[in-house]
Amino acid sequence: MGLAQAYRYTSLRVGDLSWLSREHSHRELALDIRLWDDDAGQLIAWTYFRANGEFNVFVTPGAGDDALFDQLLAVIEEAARASIAAGDPPVSLNTYGVDPARSAEDRALAAALERSGFQIEPSTSGVMTRTLDHVAAPTLPAGYRLDWVRTHAHAIGRVEAHRAAFAPSDLSVRNYERL
């Protein structure tokens, strides 16, 4: 089951995965993303570690057991040690979006995190969902249109809007264009 199909089990969306993986350099990608396949060669789990201590863990619904979750967190610990050994400053490890009330996968991840010494804090993200099955086509005011980023000038505008909305943001035009 892909990430798009697993949204009800995890807080991550497909767009989050794209954002997380393209926001950083190719060096980081080579060192900090790990993938797990099952015997049939299907992707069942991954970890993503960033040098600032943030990390994400994903297990396909139904594919994980305690041993797999513990292995994923051991890889995060290993990545943190390697990051510090490479000269990055020591940081605390943290993840987000773990909601034990949401799914068996989140309960298993929360238990693994607790076994590894993490403290689970209540979510403050306030995420609410609704299906989009019956959404009407948008009606725009006169003079407005829907569009996508087509030019370098558009990219600059998007970065400036992001930096204003999410200050302090370190998003750059270079990173946005790579994304």
C-alpha positions as CSV (number, residue, x, y, z in Angstrom):
1,M,0.0,0.0,0.0
2,G,1.4,3.4,-1.0
3,L,1.7,6.5,1.2
4,A,-1.3,8.0,-0.6
5,Q,-3.5,5.1,0.4
6,A,-2.2,5.0,3.9
7,Y,-3.1,8.6,4.9
8,R,-5.7,7.5,7.4
9,Y,-2.9,5.5,9.3
10,T,-0.3,8.3,9.3
11,S,0.0,12.1,9.3
12,L,2.2,12.1,6.2
13,R,0.9,12.9,2.7
14,V,2.5,12.3,-0.6
15,G,3.3,16.0,-0.9
16,D,5.1,15.8,2.5
17,L,7.4,13.0,1.2
18,S,8.3,15.1,-1.9
19,W,8.9,18.2,0.3
20,L,11.0,16.3,2.8
21,S,13.2,14.6,0.2
22,R,13.8,17.6,-2.1
23,E,14.2,20.3,0.5
24,H,17.7,19.1,1.3
25,S,20.9,18.4,-0.6
26,H,21.7,15.2,-2.5
27,R,24.4,14.4,0.0
28,E,21.8,14.3,2.7
29,L,19.5,12.2,0.6
30,A,22.2,9.6,0.1
31,L,22.9,9.4,3.8
32,D,19.6,9.9,5.5
33,I,16.8,8.0,3.7
34,R,16.6,4.2,4.3
35,L,14.1,1.9,2.6
36,W,12.9,-1.6,3.7
37,D,11.4,-4.1,1.2
38,D,9.5,-7.3,1.9
39,D,10.4,-10.7,0.4
40,A,8.5,-9.8,-2.7
41,G,10.5,-6.6,-3.2
42,Q,7.6,-4.3,-2.2
43,L,8.5,-1.2,-0.2
44,I,7.1,-1.7,3.3
45,A,8.9,0.9,5.4
46,W,11.3,3.9,5.3
47,T,13.1,6.3,7.6
48,Y,14.0,9.9,6.9
49,F,16.5,11.7,9.1
50,R,17.5,15.3,9.0
51,A,20.7,16.7,10.6
52,N,18.6,19.1,12.7
53,G,17.3,16.0,14.6
54,E,13.9,15.8,13.0
55,F,12.9,12.4,11.6
56,N,10.0,10.5,10.0
57,V,9.3,6.8,10.1
58,F,6.7,5.1,7.9
59,V,5.5,1.5,7.8
60,T,3.0,0.2,5.4
61,P,-0.2,-0.7,7.3
62,G,-0.1,-4.3,8.4
63,A,3.6,-4.8,7.6
64,G,5.2,-3.8,10.8
65,D,5.9,-5.6,14.1
66,D,7.8,-4.5,17.2
67,A,11.1,-5.7,15.7
68,L,10.7,-3.7,12.5
69,F,9.8,-0.5,14.4
70,D,12.7,-1.0,16.8
71,Q,15.0,-1.5,13.8
72,L,13.8,1.7,12.1
73,L,14.4,3.7,15.3
74,A,17.9,2.1,15.6
75,V,18.7,3.4,12.1
76,I,17.6,6.9,13.2
77,E,19.9,6.7,16.2
78,E,22.7,5.5,13.9
79,A,22.1,8.4,11.5
80,A,22.2,10.9,14.4
81,R,25.5,9.5,15.6
82,A,26.9,9.7,12.0
83,S,25.7,13.2,11.6
84,I,27.5,14.3,14.8
85,A,30.6,12.4,13.8
86,A,30.6,14.3,10.5
87,G,30.6,17.6,12.4
88,D,27.0,18.5,12.7
89,P,26.1,19.9,16.2
90,P,24.5,17.5,18.6
91,V,20.7,17.9,18.6
92,S,17.7,16.3,20.3
93,L,15.8,13.8,18.1
94,N,12.1,14.5,17.4
95,T,9.3,13.4,15.2
96,Y,5.7,14.6,14.9
97,G,2.3,13.5,13.9
98,V,2.2,10.3,16.0
99,D,-1.4,9.8,17.1
100,P,-2.0,6.5,19.0
101,A,-5.7,6.9,18.7
102,R,-5.5,7.0,14.9
103,S,-4.3,3.5,14.0
104,A,-2.5,0.3,15.1
105,E,0.5,1.5,13.2
106,D,0.7,4.8,15.2
107,R,0.2,2.8,18.4
108,A,3.1,0.5,17.5
109,L,5.3,3.5,16.6
110,A,4.4,5.2,19.8
111,A,5.3,2.1,21.8
112,A,8.6,1.7,19.9
113,L,9.4,5.4,20.5
114,E,8.7,5.0,24.3
115,R,10.9,1.8,24.4
116,S,13.7,4.0,22.8
117,G,13.3,6.7,25.5
118,F,11.1,9.2,23.6
119,Q,8.3,11.0,25.3
120,I,5.1,11.3,23.4
121,E,3.5,14.7,23.6
122,P,-0.1,15.4,22.6
123,S,-0.6,16.6,19.1
124,T,-1.2,20.3,18.7
125,S,-1.5,20.3,14.9
126,G,-5.3,20.6,14.9
127,V,-5.5,18.6,11.7
128,M,-9.1,18.0,10.6
129,T,-10.0,16.0,7.4
130,R,-13.0,15.8,5.1
131,T,-13.4,13.9,1.8
132,L,-13.3,15.9,-1.4
133,D,-15.9,13.7,-3.2
134,H,-18.5,16.4,-3.6
135,V,-16.4,19.6,-4.0
136,A,-17.8,22.0,-6.5
137,A,-15.5,23.6,-9.1
138,P,-14.0,26.8,-7.7
139,T,-15.6,30.1,-8.5
140,L,-13.1,32.9,-8.7
141,P,-13.6,36.6,-8.4
142,A,-13.2,38.7,-11.5
143,G,-9.5,39.1,-12.4
144,Y,-8.4,36.0,-10.6
145,R,-7.2,32.7,-12.1
146,L,-5.8,29.4,-10.9
147,D,-2.3,28.6,-12.1
148,W,0.9,26.9,-11.1
149,V,4.5,28.1,-10.8
150,R,5.7,28.6,-14.4
151,T,8.6,31.0,-14.2
152,H,11.6,31.9,-12.0
153,A,9.7,35.1,-11.0
154,H,6.7,32.9,-9.9
155,A,9.1,30.8,-7.8
156,I,10.5,33.9,-6.2
157,G,7.0,35.0,-5.3
158,R,6.2,31.6,-3.8
159,V,9.3,31.6,-1.7
160,E,8.6,35.2,-0.5
161,A,5.1,34.2,0.4
162,H,6.3,31.1,2.3
163,R,8.9,33.0,4.2
164,A,6.4,35.6,5.2
165,A,3.8,33.0,6.3
166,F,6.2,30.7,8.1
167,A,8.8,33.0,9.5
168,P,11.5,32.4,10.4
169,S,11.8,30.1,7.3
170,D,15.1,29.2,5.6
171,L,13.4,28.3,2.3
172,S,15.4,29.6,-0.6
173,V,14.6,30.0,-4.3
174,R,17.2,27.3,-5.0
175,N,15.6,24.8,-2.7
176,Y,12.1,25.6,-4.0
177,E,13.2,25.2,-7.6
178,R,14.8,21.8,-6.7
179,L,11.6,20.8,-4.9
